[in-house]
Amino acid sequence: MVASGGMIARKGATLSSSGPEIEYEQAYLTTLYQRLDQLREQADTRLRAILLEAGGTPQGRTQREATRSHYAEQLAQFNSVENGLCFGRLDFSAQNPRYIGRIGLFAADRDRDPLLVDWRAAAARPFYLATAVSPDGVTRRRHLRTRGRVLTGIDDEILDIEAGDGTGREDVTGEAALLSALTANRTGRMRDIVETIQAEQDEVIRSGLPGALVVQGGPGTGKTAVALHRAAYLLYTYREQLTRSGVLILGPNTTFLRYISQVLPSLAETGVLLATLGDMFPGVRARAVEPPAAAALKGSPHMLDVLENAVADRQTVPDQFVEVDHDGYPVRIERAVLEDARAVARRSGRPHNVARQLFVTEAIHQLSLQIAERIGADPLGGDNLLSEADLAETRRELREDVDVQQALFDFWPVLTPRQVLRDLLTDDDRLESAGCTPAERALLLRDRDAGWTPADVPLLDELAELLGIDDTLKVREQQRQRRAAIEYAEGVLEIVEGSRSLDFEDESAEKDEILSALDVVDASAFVERHEVLDTRTAAERAATDRTWAFGHVIVDEAQELSPMAWRLLMRRCPSRSITAVGDVAQTSELAGSTSWEQIFEPYVAQRWRLVELSVNYRTPAEVMAVAADILAAIDPALRPPRSVRSAGVTPWARRVPAATLAEELIADVRKEAALIEEGRLGVLVPERLEASLGAELVAAIPGAAVGEQPDLLNHVVLMTVRQAKGLEFDSVLVVAPDEIVAESPRGLSDLYVAVTRATRHLGVLHTDDLPGVLSSLA
Ligand SMILES: Nc1ncnc2c1ncn2[C@@H]1O[C@H](COP(=O)(O)OP(=O)(O)OP(=O)(O)O)[C@@H](O)[C@H]1O
């Protein structure tokens, strides 16, 4: 089933939608859905029963809550696999056939072989790996095409050498099903590929949990798809471990996260945290935009020194001294005393807020000696008259003196990451003092009310490490919360108590005979009983906890992360169980990386594994030929991935006058949108033109999506290349490619990304000469 040029084309082995085979498979499918309905009903009945239960001991309620969430999860899982429940069948020379699906199903007695094998189980693996050359006992692989619960078609592959097609191409399995998936219209949401995972992708998906795995692949090689299916595989295989610790998937922006958001739920997996770098500091949603050069500087390791200096600058001393009143006498706190205390606290190497205790202790020690000098001096010139116990008492009094405390805290204040970073980035003097050059200051300085940017997040995280949390403050805060809860409980119990007389006419009889709430429970016990049970998933809890250690971290577009962002991620993943997928030829962030060694060496030395994906499933050969010229200009040593199919449509370029660019573009958008019918059209423009062309497009085509977070479900979407990272469209119109190239030092990579977003058509509109790398379109 391979067309000329090593590409696939649909042929043979597809059965019509009637006949005994279809009837047989339809009957089997119906049995599977009946079993699914049964299980769904069981889970539903149990869930309802639990929801009706009430009361019980705290342990009983915890248990009930766990059971409730188990059945709720099961129900959601059964609902999510309704479409495409079963998609394949394997026939063996010496075993019963095996049906492959989104989840595993057993008959009620569980005695026999499974009715349906989960695609992630080892028993399903030949479905993805068996070829005519190495059939692994498989004689036939059958793809079942369904709509809802109805079988609409069957694609068969007979796996024996004689039946092979003689082209020697053994790297594509399930060609008919694959081709139909690849040529289907895009919908604005990524689909799962569970029915047609290819062998090289399967290897990545099923790699073991430990260690750092880097998946390098050109555009359209399925890196994102593989990353998501790997998450589903790991959750299935290491369920217990990962349910507790959680899996994080980090994507480049929120539009992209929305694009991939349906894939894991369709694979019946929901316990994964999808986030962007901007979400990785709890309490902050960093969405503000800044110049790429500023983001690059914030991402560089130089910021480590800057931040350390910025914290040290907050540990101050007076010019000479400060004086406070203590116990009716003035106490002078000399600069030298504070310098000594600061040196002791800094030498400890503890984070700023934690070392504060040392600073205070040391300063108070010195002050107590000073006081002893004054009040204990022997008039006869002998030793100081104060005993050790007197000194200890003096220290205690100093420590408890609010004025003394306040004076010391002024020189070593409790700091928060946000406060330090905001103060730093809005104050030229602080930036200078922290070691920034004038050029760096010009890049970093911003208004006080400007929002956080994604590049600020690793800096906040770094500061959180440098500052630490003063445990005494934490304990005090916990005590405060508990006191507040008890006060609240007392209020509740008072209400209960107060309302009793309303229910009973004879108050005295009531008081004698009926136990009140306050007789059996006091406020603090009440708080204990009503402490909120934490029933959130690991992913949900991780989202609110900066120090959460994930069981596995998956990074998409990993080449774009800065060194500072990697530091943050590695802190979230102390086990270094990481999958990084990306393409160093597509790096567009200035602080991003063009070398995987550079990223991983500092953290795992040589202990990381590189796997390369070589086949492009998205971009047809005609478009990839255009992209190959751009890639050669980025780095002649890089090879483009091989397209798996051709679209039969030639990419085009058209020169238009700059003055009428918008008009011409709108005409082309109308034409292209009509050609792709239900598909999606992406218009990719330089940053400079985004707002103006966006406004004109929306005025002419009201449904078009533009702006910061365009809705990908729309038929026509206009965006910058940066926004289009990781996305794809049936048709792509690239506008002003020369500007896209000129806008950034990584402009060629941006153009490469732009043209490789197309699944069928590519058109280019230019007002100036075409860049040399697009000369094949001239
Ligand atoms: N085995 C497969 N079966 C069906 N479709 C596939 C398969 N592998 C990849 N695809 C499809 O190819 C397209 C590209 O996949 P994906 O977005 O994961 O590529 P990528 O390597 O992340 O690309 P890029 O680096 O350009 O963002 C998607 O539509 C995906 O569904």
The ligand as an ORCA input file, in Angstrom:
! r2SCAN-3c Opt
* xyz 0 1
  N       0.704      7.946     14.123
  C      -0.092      8.924     13.758
  N      -1.339      8.673     13.313
  C      -2.165      9.662     12.929
  N      -1.833     10.950     12.961
  C      -0.600     11.271     13.402
  C       0.328     10.285     13.820
  N       1.448     10.898     14.212
  C       1.238     12.212     14.054
  N       0.001     12.435     13.565
  C      -0.611     13.723     13.270
  O       0.353     14.556     12.687
  C       0.150     15.898     13.098
  C       1.422     16.431     13.682
  O       1.622     15.875     14.951
  P       2.226     16.725     16.133
  O       1.555     18.039     16.239
  O       2.268     15.857     17.316
  O       3.691     16.961     15.548
  P       4.917     17.726     16.206
  O       6.101     16.876     15.950
  O       4.614     18.092     17.585
  O       4.980     19.001     15.271
  P       5.627     20.442     15.488
  O       7.013     20.281     16.000
  O       5.617     20.990     14.103
  O       4.712     21.172     16.367
  C      -1.010     15.874     14.060
  O      -2.196     16.158     13.379
  C      -1.032     14.447     14.530
  O      -2.315     14.057     14.935
*
